[in-house]
Amino acid sequence: MAQKPSIPKGTRDFLPEVMVRRNYIFDTIKNVFKRYGFLPIETPSMENLSTLLGKYGEEGDKLLFRILNSGDFMTGVEQNGEPLESLKLAGKISEKGLRYDLTVPFARFVTMYRDQIAFPFKRYQIQPVWRADRPQKGRYREFYQCDVDMIGSNSILNEAELVSIVNDVFNDLKINIILKINNRKVLAGIAEYIGKSDALVDITVAIDKLDKIGIEAVNAELAEKGLEPEAIDKLQPILFMKGNTREKLAQLKPLLNNEVGQKGIEELETLFDYIDDMELDIETELDLTLARGLNYYTGAIFEVKAKDFPMGSISGGGRYDNLTGIFGLPNVSGVGISFGADRIYDVLEGLKLFPETMSESTKVIFLNFGKNEEKYCLKYLNQVRKHGINAEIYPDAAKIQKQMKYADQRNIPIVVIAGETEVANHTFTVKWMKEGKQETVNAEQLVATIQI
């Protein structure tokens, strides 16, 4: 019996119509990146485990896909009559792993090629990453990240450029968004203000859930983590601060009378000044509960939400001051943002925002009435393609009904017909499928007729 074909859980095949839509997202994002002077790079799917381990925290290390050493990987592995323990064994039989994100490989790349690249270095990267996560709706084991980063400059102008990129990408995709902004230094300043500098991660992890679980549950979690009632009380006015961005910053200033907090406020003021100067029409909001994965962020943090569709963040990022330091290149600051292609796809599909025709789709099909008619069509098919119009010819002289059904299934908008009469008169009949209209034109007018 033939084996039933299958793919690993948490991975996907993409049919042509889905790939066309995915490429529309990638191309839209890529065109914006290029407009801002970013250059493409690629890194290998696999990295040495020494590069990956210890960069994503304990949970992240567990989610790394490890690759068995090639050949007889058990050779030289001591057993000593004891049961084999996978954790002890892993380092001996596996030296490589699939990349977990694009940021750590980028830090490794910058360190390795520091003499061959110009700083500040502006790169974009669109490649798949892998995580041994439990597959569920919207969470996959293989998925694409679209990252843009600039590294080697401390200027807040870089953060402003990223805000402008977010604005352009989602304008081009026609998605209404809100960009939430915070600063890691402000969060550190808040922790210091309530007398709990050592509990920064616990505080941010809890307040990050405010939207999902509500204030009572957040306060209960903070108490559970060892925060005294006085510290929790002191935090409340900050969590419920009202007003627009400027008003919130004005209220924060006198509260955070510590160095780190004041530096964070100053950075935010500079960023919002730049956004005003650029006259962007993007909706931004200072969200003091925004935390994001805190492992390597040190300054501004960003998160993008779609306004018209219920979905987690569809883009996010921030400033990191010493990511290359772990590879021996200290004090190089960078800032970046990642666009979630899979979630953006779901938003575009949910809101029916994909264009009806896309650049990869066939625009014109020539029907095939037999050898003589085929020969007549080929010259003009070539002409149509030379004018940059996606076109094909049906390969067999099948029944016309079958050929028309094929055109319909493929959503090809224009059908070109050349039967005996058209060949004799040196003409073509052009049929517009959606409008249901057709006209007969001189063969030399075909390209001009289709281009209209």
Residue, then its C-alpha position, 0 to 999 in steps of 0.5 A: m500500500a502506498q505511503k500517505p504523504s504528510i508534512p511535519k506538524g507546525t509546517r505548511d505547504f503553500l498553494p500558488e494562490v497563497m504564495v502569490r499573496r505572500n509574495y505581495i506582502f514580502d514585495t510591499i515590505k521589501n520595496v519600502f525597506k529599499r526606499y530607505g536605503f537598506l541592503p539585503i543579507e541572508t544567513p544560513s538556516m543552521e547556526n552553530l549551537s554555540t551561537l544560539l544557546g543562552k541568547y533566548g533564555e531557558e525557554g528559548d533554548k528548549l525551543l531550539f531545533r537541534i541537528l544531529n551530527s552527520g555520520d555515526f553521531m554515537t561514535g565516541v559517546e561514553q555510556n558507562g553502563e548508565p541510562l543515556e540522558s538526553l540533555k547530557l547527550a545533546g551537546k555530544i551528538s549535535e553541534k548545530g541548530l536551526r535559527y530561532d530568529l534573525t536577530v542573533p544571527f545578525a549580531r554574529f554576522v555584523t561581528m564577523y564582517r565588521d571590516q567589510i561593512a560600512f557603519p551605521f549598517k542598514r540591513y533587511q532580511i526576509q527568511p524563515v525561522w524555526r521553533a520547536d513550539r507546540p503548534q496551534k492556531g497562528r503559531y507555527r514551527e516554521f515561519y518567516q520573519c521580515d526584519v529591518d535593523m540599523i546598527g552602529s548609531n545611537s541616534i534617535l533619528n533611527e527610531a524615527e526612521l523605523v516609525s516612518i517605515v511602519n507608516d509606509v508599509f501599512n499605508d501600502l498594504k492599506i491596513n489601519i494601525i496604531l503604533k504603541i511606543n514605550n522605552r525600556k529606561v522608563l520601565a526601569g525608572i518606574a521600577e526604581y520609583i516604586g522601590k523595586s528595581d530588582a523586580l523589573v522583569d516581574i513588574t513588566v511581565a505582569i503589566d504586559k497582561l493588563d489588557k488580557i486579564g485586568i487590573e485586579a489579576v495584575n495586582a494579584e500577580l504582583a503581590e504573588k511575586g513579592l511586591e508589597p502593597e505600598a509598591i503596588d499602590k504606588l504603581q496604580p497612577i502610572l498604569f491608569m495615566k490619562g491623556n495624550t502622549r505629551e500629557k503623559l510625559a509631562q505627568l511622568k517627569p516629576l514622578l520619575n526623579n531618577e537618572v534612568g527614568q529621566k533619560g527614557i523620558e528624554e529619549l521619548e520626547t526626542l522621538f515624538d518631536y521627530i515624528d512631528d517634524m516628519e509630519l507622518d499621518i501615523e497614529t502613535e500612542l505612548d503605552l506605559t504597559l508595553a513591555r515586549g520580550l525584555n531580554y535584549y531591549t535597552g531603549a525604545i520599544f515598539e508594537v503595531k496593532a491592526k485597528d480593524f481586526p482582532m489580532g495580536s501585534i503584527s509588528g514589533g521591535g526596539r533598541y538594543d545596546n550591546l547585542t554584538g557584545i556577546f560575540g566580542l564586538p562591544n558597545v555597538s548599539g542597534v535598533g530594529i523592527s520585525f514584520g509578522a508576515d503570517r499575521i499580516y496575511d491573516v489581517l489582509e485576508g480577514l479584511k479582504l484587502f488583497p488586490e484582485t490581480m497581482s503582479e505574478s498572476t497571468k493577465v492574458i491567455f491565448l486559446n489553442f484551436g490547433k496547429n495552424e492557429e497555434k503558429y499564428c498566435l506564438k509571434y503575438l504571445n511573444q510580443v505581449r510578453k515583451h511588453g511586460i504583460n504576464a501571458e500564456i497559451y493553452p498547450d493543447a487544442a482541447k475543447i474550448q469549454k475546457q480551456m475557458k474553464y481553465a481560464d476561469q479557475r485561474n482567474i485570468p482576466i483576458v482571453v485571446i481567441a484566434g480561430e480560422t476566421e481571425v487567422a484569415n483576417h489577421t485579427f484577434t477576438v479579445k474577451w474580458m472575462k469579468e465584464g463579459k464583453q469582447e471585441t475583434v481587433n487587428a493583430e497589430q493592435l493586440v498589445a495596445t488593446i490589452q494594455i488599456 
